[in-house]
Amino acid sequence: MATAELETEAPQAVRCWIEDGRVCIELADERTISFPAAKFPRLATASPELLKQVTLRVQGKALRWKALDEDIWVGDVVAGRFPNRASSRLRN
């Protein structure tokens, strides 16, 4: 019996931008995804100007907001893994 080979390569972003309070990501496989910035506590309280300062890091596998000290793995976003609000409050 043959087994299917699972893709283990992490999703890679080629572009990221902010639109109407959402973080939008264009992936290397031509998909476009977005999520509300409010899903991440540091992004939720950031000004629109700070949100726009996102950069791609680690060959497009991570998003970085230097001024906010926030790093988000693209693979986590694609998989729908967002911080638990209760545990985020405990860390602050």
Sine and cosine of phi, psi and omega as CSV:
sin_phi,cos_phi,sin_psi,cos_psi,sin_omega,cos_omega
0.00,0.00,0.77,-0.64,0.00,-1.00
-0.99,0.11,0.54,-0.84,0.06,-1.00
-0.93,-0.37,0.58,-0.82,0.02,-1.00
-0.97,0.25,0.67,-0.74,0.03,-1.00
-0.99,0.10,0.81,-0.58,-0.01,-1.00
-1.00,0.09,0.64,-0.77,0.07,-1.00
-0.97,0.25,0.83,-0.55,-0.04,-1.00
-0.93,-0.36,-0.04,1.00,0.02,-1.00
-0.93,0.37,0.74,-0.67,0.02,-1.00
-0.94,0.35,0.62,-0.79,0.05,-1.00
-0.85,0.52,0.58,-0.82,-0.05,-1.00
-0.84,-0.54,0.79,-0.61,0.06,-1.00
-1.00,0.06,0.61,-0.79,0.10,-0.99
-0.94,-0.35,-0.25,0.97,0.00,-1.00
-0.33,-0.94,0.54,-0.84,0.05,-1.00
-0.60,-0.80,0.65,-0.76,0.03,-1.00
-0.47,-0.88,0.23,-0.97,-0.01,-1.00
-0.94,-0.35,0.72,-0.69,-0.01,-1.00
-0.58,-0.82,0.89,-0.45,0.03,-1.00
0.79,0.61,0.71,0.71,0.04,-1.00
0.97,0.23,0.18,0.98,0.02,-1.00
-0.91,-0.42,0.58,-0.82,0.12,-0.99
-1.00,-0.03,0.87,-0.50,-0.04,-1.00
-0.95,-0.31,0.68,-0.73,-0.06,-1.00
-0.74,-0.67,0.80,-0.60,0.16,-0.99
-0.99,-0.13,0.82,-0.57,-0.05,-1.00
-1.00,-0.07,0.36,-0.93,0.00,-1.00
-0.87,0.49,-0.45,0.89,0.00,-1.00
-1.00,0.06,0.23,0.97,0.08,-1.00
0.98,0.20,0.09,1.00,0.14,-0.99
-0.98,0.20,0.46,-0.89,0.14,-0.99
-0.83,-0.56,0.78,-0.62,0.01,-1.00
-0.79,-0.61,0.32,-0.95,0.08,-1.00
-0.49,-0.87,0.33,-0.94,0.06,-1.00
-0.51,-0.86,0.44,-0.90,0.04,-1.00
-0.92,0.40,0.74,-0.67,0.04,-1.00
-0.84,0.55,-0.48,0.87,-0.02,-1.00
-0.90,0.44,-0.21,0.98,0.05,-1.00
-0.90,0.43,-0.38,0.93,-0.01,-1.00
-0.90,-0.43,0.84,-0.55,-0.10,-1.00
-0.78,0.62,-0.69,0.73,-0.02,-1.00
-0.93,0.36,-0.54,0.84,0.04,-1.00
-0.97,0.24,-0.55,0.84,-0.05,-1.00
-0.87,0.49,-0.55,0.84,-0.06,-1.00
-0.98,-0.18,0.04,1.00,-0.05,-1.00
-0.99,0.15,0.50,-0.87,0.08,-1.00
-0.95,0.31,0.38,-0.93,0.06,-1.00
-0.83,0.56,-0.58,0.81,0.01,-1.00
-0.90,0.43,-0.68,0.74,0.03,-1.00
-0.93,0.36,-0.62,0.78,0.02,-1.00
-0.86,0.51,-0.59,0.81,-0.03,-1.00
-0.94,0.35,-0.19,0.98,-0.05,-1.00
-1.00,0.06,0.50,0.86,0.01,-1.00
-0.98,0.21,0.62,-0.79,0.08,-1.00
-0.77,-0.64,0.40,-0.92,0.09,-1.00
-1.00,-0.01,0.69,-0.73,0.00,-1.00
-0.76,-0.65,0.20,-0.98,0.09,-1.00
0.78,0.63,0.81,0.59,-0.01,-1.00
0.80,0.60,0.64,0.77,0.06,-1.00
0.99,0.14,0.15,0.99,-0.01,-1.00
-1.00,-0.01,-0.11,0.99,-0.01,-1.00
-0.60,-0.80,0.48,-0.88,0.11,-0.99
-0.96,-0.28,0.63,-0.78,-0.06,-1.00
-0.74,-0.68,0.76,-0.65,0.16,-0.99
-0.89,-0.45,1.00,-0.08,-0.09,-1.00
-0.86,0.51,-0.75,0.66,-0.05,-1.00
-0.89,0.45,-0.42,0.91,0.00,-1.00
-0.99,-0.14,-0.08,1.00,-0.09,-1.00
0.81,0.59,0.74,0.68,-0.03,-1.00
-0.83,-0.55,0.77,-0.64,0.09,-1.00
-0.80,-0.60,0.72,-0.69,-0.01,-1.00
-0.75,-0.66,0.79,-0.61,0.05,-1.00
-0.97,0.22,0.77,-0.64,0.01,-1.00
-0.87,0.50,-0.63,0.78,0.02,-1.00
-0.86,0.51,-0.59,0.81,0.04,-1.00
-0.91,0.41,-0.67,0.74,0.01,-1.00
-0.91,0.42,-0.72,0.70,0.00,-1.00
-0.86,0.51,-0.61,0.79,-0.01,-1.00
-0.99,0.15,-0.08,1.00,0.00,-1.00
0.98,0.20,0.38,0.93,0.02,-1.00
-1.00,-0.03,0.95,-0.30,0.01,-1.00
-0.87,-0.49,0.38,-0.92,-0.03,-1.00
-0.88,0.48,0.57,-0.82,0.13,-0.99
-0.97,0.24,0.83,-0.56,-0.08,-1.00
-0.85,0.52,-0.62,0.78,-0.02,-1.00
-0.91,0.42,-0.70,0.71,-0.02,-1.00
-0.95,0.32,-0.49,0.87,0.06,-1.00
-0.91,0.41,-0.63,0.78,0.02,-1.00
-0.91,0.41,-0.57,0.82,-0.01,-1.00
-0.92,0.38,-0.52,0.86,-0.03,-1.00
-0.98,0.21,-0.42,0.91,-0.07,-1.00
-0.99,0.16,0.00,0.00,0.00,0.00
